Amino acid sequence: MRIAPTSNPDFAAALAAAINNKTKPLGSLGALERLASRLGLIQNTVAPTIRQPAILVFAGDHGVVAEGVSAYPQDVTWQMVENFLAQGAAINVFARQNNIDLHVVDAGVNHDFGARPGLVDRKVAHGTRNFALEPAMTPAQCATALEHGAALAADLPGNVVGFGEMGIGNTTAAAALMHKLTGIPAAECVGAGTGLSPDGVLRKQRVIEAAAERHAGVDDPHAVLATFGGFEIAMMAGAMLKAAALRKVLLIDGFIVTSALLVAARIEPAILDYCVFAHCSDESGHRRMLDALGAEPLLHLNLRLGEGTGAALALPLLHAAANFLNEMATFASASVSEKSA
């Protein structure tokens, strides 16, 4: 889908003037000024709004857990989905606190939930295959996941979409995508995930390196996603692409969410114009992935939980950026003298 870049030099200059004319020294609101500019460029207005923000949390299982790459059993994925539905997880707490509409999506969990209030069923399959042995998804499954994500993003009424995920084994998939799409050595992409020991991290690294060698001829971003990704990662990428095409603000969470964006950016580079990076997580590799995308995160809180928690915590900064641009007095309106030189 076509995503229009937000670059418009004339409008960017008008937006900068609106920010600079507020009653403050130039640049004194730091990152909030850059964030206000980003919001204004996305919405093509000097009076941006934050309307009905939502977070989509996509859950899926990964066949690569058979290689011993996670400290937790695969059942934790569906158990945590149950926790989301019971309103007991960190993302539930932070979403309530910040008045965020939370949508939990079964993208491909290895469990049958049945019809459940609050659960969006878009299950493509009961988890991916083991990419250490074969591609994680068929091309058709990957395309279906992308399409489901796009449809979910299109149905959201607001103009800010945050992204979260749940899936035992998904840091392995994310690290494999990062390694394959950026060329960064696998050793610099892998981390402890849910709490692996140093030996476990090394095992994860070797699994990724062997899989990358097995699938060495795969380089198209769609094929890389199908080979190494997860249903939740593919569905996020589809949702991101559609949300940006609709000129919504994309609020990007941690390592796994950023890997979905990495894929989406390889498909449509202009998507980066629509992204606000919530935080830099403590998962090893996230800082390098952010650097590869030219991203500047708002927060560094030593988070490594996922679920969209960083996105939820960053939302008040979006409100602050929009509010100062809309409500703060100008030098003229407040009869305050400007800097003389």
Secondary structure, 3 states (H helix, E strand, C coil): CCCCCCCCHHHHHHHHHHHHCECCCCCCCCHHHHHHHHHHHHHCCCCCCCCCCEEEEEEECCHHHHHCCCCCCCHHHHHHHHHHHCCCCHHHHHHHHCCCEEEEEEEECCCCCCCCCCEEECCCCCCCCCCCCCCCCCHHHHHHHHHHHHHHHHHCCCCEEEEEEECCCHHHHHHHHHHHHHCCCHHHCCCCCCCCCHHHHHHHHHHHHHHHHHCCCCCCHHHHHHHHCCHHHHHHHHHHHHHHHCCCEEEECCHHHHHHHHHHHHHCHHHHHHEEECECCCCCCHHHHHHHCCCCCCECCCCCCCCCHHHHHHHHHHHHHHHHHHHCCEHHHHCCCCCCC
